[in-house]
Amino acid sequence: MKLLLIIYLMLCVTCADARHRIHRRKEPPKPLHTSLSWKQIAAGGAAAGTVVAAYKISSGIENGLEKAAERDPRGFLNGWAYLPHLLMLVGSFALYKWYQNLNRRKEEK
């Protein structure tokens, strides 16, 4: 579960960063210390905190699922084992639609 979470986060970062890599800048890039504002640094810290919290929550969910599987293996296999994957799929679809809508708004302006 943790490995899937890390792979999912890496894919999201790669997809979000790909748009900036495709379009070349017309002016030379600014030095890092002048191109970042405090808001961008705070957003990076919040994103890091979100990843750490998701990692800790996933370990708690993993422990809970293991205990449920030990207590009642037959009941556990009746569909609950696929719930994290289903939630990840639904979340990926929601992020894709949000990103698509965001690009549509930028094209309209």
DANOR-V329671 format. One record per residue. RES is the residue in one letter. PSI is psi in degrees with one decimal (NA if undefined). Layout:
# DANOR-V329671
RES|PSI  RES|PSI
This chain:
# DANOR-V329671
M|-42.9  K|-38.4  L|-40.4  L|-38.9  L|-44.1  I|-42.4  I|-42.0  Y|-44.7  L|-39.1  M|-39.8  L|-40.0  C|-42.7  V|-41.2  T|-43.2  C|-39.4  A|-32.3  D|-17.6  A|-35.1  R|-38.4  H|-27.3  R|-30.6  I|-45.7  H|123.5  R|146.9  R|147.4  K|-35.9  E|157.2  P|149.6  P|146.3  K|157.7  P|151.7  L|-39.2  H|-20.1  T|-18.5  S|-13.0  L|133.0  S|172.9  W|-27.3  K|-40.3  Q|-37.8  I|-41.1  A|-38.2  A|-37.5  G|-40.7  G|-39.3  A|-37.9  A|-41.1  A|-41.1  G|-37.3  T|-42.0  V|-42.6  V|-42.8  A|-41.2  A|-37.0  Y|-44.8  K|-38.6  I|-39.4  S|-34.5  S|-35.3  G|-41.5  I|-40.6  E|-44.1  N|-40.8  G|-40.5  L|-36.8  E|-42.9  K|-39.4  A|-36.9  A|-34.0  E|-39.0  R|-44.5  D|82.1  P|-38.2  R|-43.5  G|-30.8  F|-34.9  L|2.9  N|20.4  G|-18.9  W|-20.2  A|-23.8  Y|0.8  L|-46.0  P|-38.2  H|-38.7  L|-44.0  L|-38.8  M|-39.2  L|-45.2  V|-40.8  G|-39.6  S|-42.5  F|-40.9  A|-41.6  L|-39.5  Y|-45.9  K|-39.4  W|-43.9  Y|-39.4  Q|-42.0  N|-38.2  L|-42.8  N|-36.6  R|-40.3  R|-40.0  K|-36.1  E|-31.4  E|-30.3  K|NA
